[in-house]
Each structure stands twice: as C-alpha cells, then as structure tokens.
C-alpha cells in the first residue's frame, strides 16, 4: 500500500492485492504492453488526482439557478410574504 494511503474498509487477505495495488503493479511493469499500462494509468488516476473544487465549473442547471437568483434582486425581487410587515404606531 502507498504511504499515507487509507487502508481498505474490508481487510485484504494476505497474498492478495487490492485493485489499486494491482493496477499500480501492472502500470509499473515494463514488460507489460503499453496499451494495457495506459488503461491502468487511466483507471488509477482518480485515486491520485483530485477533482476540481466544487463550483469551479458550474453545470447547465447550476448556471440557470444562479442566473435566476441574480435576477431576483432589486425591482424584480419577489414581494415579501403577507403578514411579515410590522405596524407602526
């Protein structure tokens, strides 16, 4: 297992490799054909490289929601619900 890696939720019996350890073993074996090593690199990459931060790239629905929120200010803001105004004496 890699240094600093989180141990698997289910212990792996002695002599067996975790899927990630297997992928890394194939990836680092110079005798394995390059196409297979490429596939293993693609499969192992998500375990080592974080995804972009949330909100860094909004999807279509998130952009629409944000646009609606931005429009709902000023003159276009929805009116206050009834019963929320206070009576001044």
TAJO-V899210 format. One record per residue. N is the residue number from 1. SS is DSSP state (H for helix, E for strand, L for the rest). OMEGA is omega as a letter, one per 20 degrees, with the letter a starting at -180 (* if undefined). BURIAL is 1 if it has 24 or more other ideal C-beta (glycine too) atoms within 12 Angstrom, else 0. Layout:
BEGIN
N;SS;OMEGA;BURIAL, N;SS;OMEGA;BURIAL
END
This chain:
BEGIN
1;L;a;0, 2;L;r;0, 3;L;r;0, 4;L;a;0, 5;L;r;0, 6;L;r;0, 7;L;a;0, 8;L;a;0, 9;L;r;0, 10;L;a;0, 11;L;r;0, 12;L;a;0, 13;L;r;0, 14;L;r;0, 15;L;r;0, 16;L;r;0, 17;L;r;0, 18;L;r;0, 19;H;r;0, 20;H;r;1, 21;H;r;0, 22;H;r;0, 23;H;a;1, 24;H;r;1, 25;H;r;0, 26;H;a;1, 27;H;a;1, 28;L;r;0, 29;L;a;0, 30;L;a;0, 31;L;a;0, 32;L;a;0, 33;L;a;0, 34;H;a;0, 35;H;r;0, 36;H;r;0, 37;H;r;0, 38;H;r;0, 39;H;r;0, 40;H;r;1, 41;H;r;0, 42;H;a;0, 43;H;a;0, 44;H;a;1, 45;H;a;0, 46;H;r;0, 47;H;a;0, 48;H;a;0, 49;L;a;0, 50;L;r;0, 51;L;r;0, 52;L;a;0, 53;L;r;0, 54;L;r;0, 55;L;r;0, 56;L;r;0, 57;L;a;0, 58;L;r;0, 59;L;a;0, 60;H;a;0, 61;H;r;0, 62;H;r;0, 63;H;r;0, 64;H;r;0, 65;H;r;0, 66;H;r;0, 67;H;r;0, 68;H;r;0, 69;H;a;0, 70;H;r;0, 71;H;a;0, 72;L;r;0, 73;L;r;0, 74;H;a;0, 75;H;a;0, 76;H;a;0, 77;L;r;0, 78;L;a;0, 79;L;r;0, 80;L;r;0, 81;L;a;0, 82;L;r;0, 83;L;a;0, 84;L;r;0, 85;L;r;0, 86;L;a;0, 87;L;r;0, 88;L;r;0, 89;L;*;0
END
